[in-house]
Amino acid sequence: MNRTELARAVASRMRNNDIKKSIKMPSQKFIISDGNGNEKEFVVRSSNQDILYTVEDVETMIDTCINVIEDALKSGMNISVSGFGILELKLRKERNTFHPITGEAVKIEEHFVPKFTPGVNLRMCAKIFELSKKEQEMTPIITEGD
């Protein structure tokens, strides 16, 4: 699933769950004059409306979340979402390895890499998927000639 597909899926889920954004319009006064000094004042009352989020709104939210996560990692902070997981920076120690093409010995300096540790809910999703695959494998396929 790419970013656009993710945004569409989130927007669809928000529509199905009737999640809306509230728009408030303040009251406004309009004055109409006939040119002879006669004026009439009209007041448009304030209103509150709830409208659905668009795919573009959701894409903006996703982009903003990704930017916040990137900024947090750039400053060395860990991101922990309960049930989903932890995204943090880990220091990889200096090590020696071999260049895959030339076979030459290469020294890799220590450096930080992002590391994701899945939470309980995410691990549970993987387990459910695994069990459904096993169940599909165990279900015999019956053809009409049997």
C-alpha positions as CSV (number, residue, x, y, z in Angstrom):
1,M,0.0,0.0,0.0
2,N,1.5,3.3,-1.0
3,R,0.9,6.8,0.5
4,T,-2.1,7.6,-1.8
5,E,-3.7,4.2,-1.2
6,L,-3.2,4.7,2.6
7,A,-4.8,8.1,2.4
8,R,-7.8,6.8,0.5
9,A,-8.3,3.9,2.9
10,V,-8.1,6.2,5.9
11,A,-10.5,8.7,4.3
12,S,-12.9,5.9,3.5
13,R,-12.7,4.5,7.1
14,M,-13.4,8.1,8.4
15,R,-16.4,8.4,6.2
16,N,-17.7,5.0,7.3
17,N,-17.3,5.9,10.9
18,D,-18.9,9.3,10.4
19,I,-15.7,11.2,11.5
20,K,-16.2,14.8,10.5
21,K,-14.4,18.2,10.9
22,S,-16.3,21.0,12.4
23,I,-16.5,24.3,10.5
24,K,-17.7,27.4,12.4
25,M,-18.8,30.5,10.6
26,P,-19.1,33.7,12.6
27,S,-22.1,36.0,12.4
28,Q,-21.8,38.8,9.9
29,K,-23.7,42.1,9.3
30,F,-24.6,43.4,5.9
31,I,-25.9,46.9,5.3
32,I,-27.8,47.6,2.1
33,S,-28.4,51.2,1.1
34,D,-30.8,52.6,-1.6
35,G,-28.7,55.7,-2.2
36,N,-31.3,58.0,-0.6
37,G,-30.0,57.5,2.9
38,N,-32.2,54.5,3.6
39,E,-30.3,51.6,5.0
40,K,-31.3,48.2,6.0
41,E,-29.1,46.0,8.2
42,F,-29.1,42.2,7.7
43,V,-27.5,39.8,10.2
44,V,-26.3,36.4,9.1
45,R,-26.1,34.2,12.2
46,S,-23.2,32.1,13.0
47,S,-23.4,28.5,12.0
48,N,-21.6,25.3,12.8
49,Q,-21.4,22.6,10.2
50,D,-19.7,19.2,10.2
51,I,-18.2,18.1,6.9
52,L,-16.3,15.0,5.8
53,Y,-12.6,14.9,5.5
54,T,-11.3,14.6,1.9
55,V,-8.5,12.4,0.7
56,E,-6.4,15.5,0.4
57,D,-7.1,16.4,4.1
58,V,-6.0,12.9,5.1
59,E,-2.9,13.1,2.8
60,T,-1.9,16.3,4.6
61,M,-2.4,14.7,8.0
62,I,-0.3,11.7,7.0
63,D,2.5,13.9,5.6
64,T,2.4,16.0,8.7
65,C,2.7,12.9,11.0
66,I,5.7,11.7,8.9
67,N,7.4,15.1,9.1
68,V,6.9,15.2,12.9
69,I,8.4,11.7,13.2
70,E,11.3,12.6,11.0
71,D,11.9,15.8,13.1
72,A,11.8,13.8,16.4
73,L,14.3,11.2,15.1
74,K,16.6,14.0,13.9
75,S,16.7,15.4,17.4
76,G,17.3,11.9,18.9
77,M,13.8,11.4,20.4
78,N,12.0,8.0,20.4
79,I,8.4,7.7,19.1
80,S,6.2,5.3,21.1
81,V,2.6,4.6,20.1
82,S,0.9,2.3,22.6
83,G,0.0,-1.0,20.9
84,F,1.6,0.0,17.6
85,G,5.2,0.1,18.4
86,I,8.4,2.1,19.1
87,L,10.5,3.8,16.5
88,E,14.0,4.8,17.8
89,L,17.6,5.3,16.8
90,K,20.1,2.6,17.6
91,L,23.9,2.9,17.4
92,R,25.4,0.2,15.2
93,K,29.0,-0.5,16.3
94,E,31.9,-0.3,14.0
95,R,32.5,-3.5,12.1
96,N,34.6,-5.1,9.4
97,T,33.0,-6.7,6.3
98,F,33.7,-7.6,2.7
99,H,32.7,-5.7,-0.4
100,P,30.2,-8.0,-2.2
101,I,31.7,-7.5,-5.7
102,T,35.4,-7.1,-5.1
103,G,35.8,-9.2,-2.0
104,E,37.9,-6.4,-0.5
105,A,37.8,-5.9,3.3
106,V,35.9,-2.8,4.2
107,K,35.6,-1.1,7.6
108,I,32.2,0.4,8.4
109,E,32.2,3.2,11.0
110,E,29.7,3.2,13.8
111,H,26.5,5.0,12.9
112,F,22.9,5.4,13.9
113,V,20.1,3.5,12.2
114,P,16.3,3.7,12.8
115,K,14.9,0.7,14.5
116,F,11.2,-0.2,14.8
117,T,9.9,-2.6,17.5
118,P,6.3,-3.6,16.9
119,G,3.8,-3.4,19.7
120,V,1.4,-6.0,20.9
121,N,-1.5,-5.0,18.6
122,L,0.8,-5.1,15.5
123,R,2.2,-8.5,16.5
124,M,-1.3,-9.7,17.0
125,C,-2.2,-8.7,13.4
126,A,0.7,-10.7,12.1
127,K,-0.3,-13.7,14.1
128,I,-3.9,-13.5,12.8
129,F,-2.6,-13.3,9.2
130,E,-0.4,-16.3,9.9
131,L,-3.2,-18.3,11.3
132,S,-5.5,-17.4,8.4
133,K,-2.8,-18.6,5.9
134,K,-2.4,-21.9,7.7
135,E,-6.2,-22.3,7.7
136,Q,-6.3,-21.8,4.0
137,E,-3.6,-24.4,3.4
138,M,-5.5,-26.9,5.6
139,T,-8.8,-26.4,3.8
140,P,-9.2,-29.1,1.1
141,I,-10.1,-27.9,-2.4
142,I,-13.2,-29.9,-3.6
143,T,-13.8,-30.2,-7.3
144,E,-17.0,-31.4,-9.0
145,G,-15.5,-34.7,-10.2
146,D,-14.8,-36.0,-6.6
